[in-house]
Amino acid sequence: KPTSVSADEAERLKKRAAVLDKLSSEANASLEPGNYDDAIAKVEAIMKEIPNCAPCNAKIGDIQLKKGDLDAAEKSYLAAIAMDANLPGPYNALATLYNQQKKFAEAEKMSTKAAELAGAGGAGGGDANAVFNTGIIFWNQSKIPEAQAAFEKATKLDPKLADAHYWLGMALVNEGKLPEAKAPFTEYL
């Protein structure tokens, strides 16, 4: 049953939303010149208004990752997952982070969970970027046939995802299929 709010309450909520929008815009603006600590402070200010904000923790993780503070980024992504285990973004981010750290088993686990939450099942389901990330994880594990399949799927999901075409070409080269590699490399270019 819908409830109505008073005009005063509606105005208060509108002002609060405007303040939160302004903080969010300022946080994003701080990222451009690399003012990472300022951006984190802005997101933390939002978190004071919205306790248990999983997307806020994920955003802080993204900023910390840009800052190069991998341990803090991991903690922020895990905090986001603890607050809302149904958001695929933090799992995708952890997959990328773990892949960079050569923690391939953990990366694969996070990528699989992100794909599951994206609702399409399988290696990344219907999200071309998630499928591509899964391919990179397979590549780094020297699972070239699995990587090739993921890159092929990513190129079908998003034909403009240039990196997927490049890595598909690399997988074909790795298997000695040079003539077949020409098409994905051409598409990449």
C-alpha positions in Angstrom: 0.0 0.0 0.0 1.7 3.3 -1.1 2.2 5.9 1.6 2.3 9.6 1.1 4.7 12.0 2.7 4.0 15.5 3.8 5.2 18.4 1.7 7.8 19.3 4.3 9.1 15.7 4.3 9.1 15.6 0.5 11.2 18.9 0.4 13.6 17.5 3.0 14.1 14.3 1.0 14.6 16.4 -2.2 17.3 18.5 -0.5 19.0 15.4 0.9 19.0 13.8 -2.6 20.5 17.0 -4.0 23.3 17.0 -1.4 24.1 13.4 -2.1 24.1 14.0 -5.9 26.5 16.9 -5.4 28.8 14.8 -3.3 28.7 12.0 -5.9 29.5 14.5 -8.7 32.3 16.0 -6.7 33.8 12.5 -6.0 33.8 11.7 -9.7 35.3 15.1 -10.5 38.1 14.5 -8.0 39.1 11.4 -9.9 40.0 13.2 -13.1 43.0 15.1 -11.6 43.9 12.1 -9.4 42.6 13.5 -6.1 41.9 10.0 -4.9 41.8 10.8 -1.2 39.3 13.7 -1.8 37.2 11.4 -3.9 37.2 8.7 -1.1 36.3 11.4 1.4 33.3 12.5 -0.7 32.0 8.9 -1.0 32.5 8.4 2.8 30.4 11.5 3.3 27.6 9.8 1.3 28.0 6.7 3.5 27.3 8.8 6.6 24.0 9.6 5.0 23.3 6.1 3.7 24.6 3.5 6.1 25.5 0.1 4.7 25.8 1.4 1.2 27.3 -1.5 -0.7 27.7 0.5 -4.0 29.6 3.2 -2.0 32.0 0.6 -0.7 32.5 -0.7 -4.2 33.1 2.8 -5.5 35.7 3.3 -2.8 37.3 0.0 -3.9 37.4 1.3 -7.5 39.1 4.5 -6.3 41.6 2.6 -4.2 42.4 0.4 -7.1 43.1 3.5 -9.3 45.3 4.8 -6.4 47.2 1.5 -6.4 46.2 0.5 -2.9 45.3 -3.1 -3.8 44.9 -4.3 -0.2 42.5 -1.5 0.7 40.6 -2.0 -2.6 40.1 -5.7 -1.8 38.8 -4.9 1.7 36.4 -2.4 0.3 35.1 -4.8 -2.3 34.7 -7.5 0.3 32.8 -5.0 2.5 30.5 -4.3 -0.4 29.8 -8.0 -0.8 29.2 -8.4 2.9 26.6 -5.6 2.7 24.9 -6.9 -0.5 26.1 -10.3 -1.8 23.9 -9.9 -4.8 25.8 -7.2 -6.6 27.9 -8.6 -9.4 30.2 -5.5 -9.7 32.3 -6.1 -6.6 32.9 -9.8 -7.7 34.0 -8.6 -11.1 36.3 -6.1 -9.6 37.8 -8.8 -7.3 38.2 -11.1 -10.3 40.3 -8.4 -12.0 42.2 -7.6 -8.8 43.0 -11.3 -8.1 44.0 -11.8 -11.7 46.5 -8.9 -11.5 47.9 -10.5 -8.4 48.2 -13.9 -10.1 45.7 -15.4 -7.7 44.0 -17.2 -10.6 41.9 -19.7 -8.6 40.4 -16.8 -6.6 39.9 -14.8 -9.8 38.0 -17.6 -11.4 35.8 -18.0 -8.3 34.9 -14.3 -8.3 34.3 -14.2 -12.0 32.0 -17.2 -11.8 30.1 -15.7 -9.0 29.7 -12.4 -10.9 28.4 -14.3 -13.9 26.0 -16.2 -11.8 24.7 -13.0 -10.3 24.4 -11.4 -13.7 21.7 -13.9 -14.3 23.0 -15.6 -17.4 25.0 -18.4 -15.9 28.1 -19.9 -17.4 31.3 -18.1 -18.0 30.1 -14.5 -17.9 26.7 -15.2 -19.3 25.4 -12.3 -21.3 27.9 -9.7 -20.2 30.6 -9.3 -22.8 33.1 -7.8 -20.4 32.6 -10.5 -17.8 33.0 -13.2 -20.4 36.2 -11.4 -21.7 37.5 -11.2 -18.1 36.9 -14.9 -17.7 38.9 -15.5 -20.9 41.8 -13.5 -19.5 41.7 -15.5 -16.3 41.7 -18.8 -18.3 44.6 -17.4 -20.5 46.6 -16.6 -17.3 46.0 -20.2 -16.1 47.3 -21.5 -19.5 43.8 -22.9 -20.2 44.0 -21.7 -23.8 41.0 -23.7 -25.3 38.7 -22.3 -22.5 40.1 -18.8 -23.0 39.5 -19.1 -26.8 35.9 -20.1 -26.2 35.4 -17.2 -23.8 36.9 -14.7 -26.2 34.7 -16.1 -29.1 31.7 -15.7 -26.9 32.7 -12.1 -25.9 33.1 -11.1 -29.5 29.6 -12.4 -30.3 28.1 -10.6 -27.3 29.8 -7.3 -28.2 31.3 -7.2 -31.7 32.9 -3.9 -30.8 34.9 -5.2 -27.8 38.3 -4.9 -29.5 40.3 -6.5 -26.8 38.3 -9.7 -27.1 39.1 -9.9 -30.9 42.8 -9.3 -30.1 43.0 -12.1 -27.5 40.9 -14.4 -29.7 43.6 -13.9 -32.4 46.3 -14.6 -29.8 44.6 -17.8 -28.7 44.4 -18.9 -32.3 48.1 -18.0 -32.9 49.0 -20.0 -29.7 47.3 -23.0 -31.2 49.1 -22.6 -34.5 46.0 -21.5 -36.4 47.6 -18.6 -38.1 45.2 -18.3 -41.1 42.2 -18.3 -38.7 43.8 -15.6 -36.5 43.7 -13.1 -39.4 40.0 -12.3 -39.0 40.0 -11.5 -35.3 43.2 -9.4 -35.7 41.7 -7.6 -38.6 38.5 -6.9 -36.6 40.7 -5.7 -33.7 42.4 -3.2 -35.9 
